Amino acid sequence: MSVRNRAFGGVLAGAALLLTGCAVPGQPAAPGAAAVVEGVTLSNDRVSMLQDAWDEEAAAPAARRSVITLEMMREPLLAATGEIDYQYHRTQAEQQAMVVLRTQGIQDEPSDAMVDAIEGAFLLAAFTLLPEDLSALQSVAEQVEADAVTNSRSGDFDADAFIASVLQAVEIATAEANGGSPVWFTSFNAVNGLTAADSPWLATE
């Protein structure tokens, strides 16, 4: 088992969408929607809520497209945990969200939005570090690419771009884990599978 697998195994050992509307495949997402995956709409308000959770609670700011990427992948990854023989339970994300708060000296309970945000990153870490390869993650990403409907502000989801971004995050997360960081998995909040839109006013997002 590699160092990074052992690091994630240690976390596992220590750890005991707004659903509105739909869009027609091939058509832009409805106004107010950042993306639609498997008929489930991710609203812009929901994106802002998750982004605030990363920024204000987790103290780990995430770009808008990264927030959208994690939330687009979260439910499909939950549905595919059996493919990597991973017995996941929501309490694991809840506990890791509390770890993120405790490292800041905060004794409050994490919000549901923060738990969702951490869950997306934690699941991505599991699919990246537990299997021998990224085939299961690639398969889920390709499924999302085929099904997802987004708006021009979000950009188009691309499975290959997503995997390339994941590989970059793995290097950062591994370095964080080897350095003893208890919240190394938050490095996956930088993963982005959305292509940049052509509009120049999006350049800073």
Buried (B, 14 or more C-beta within 10 A) or exposed (E): EEEBEEBBEEBBEEBEBBEBBBBEEEEBBBEEBBBBBEEBBBBBEBBBBBBBBBEEBBBBBBBBBBBBBBBBBBBBBEEBBEBBEBEBEEEBBBBBBBBBBEBEEEEEEBBEBBBBBBBBBBBBBBBBBBBEEBEBBBBBBBBBBEBBBBBEBBBBBBBEBBBEBBEEBBEBBBEBBEEEBBBBBBBBBBBBBBBEBEEEEBEEB
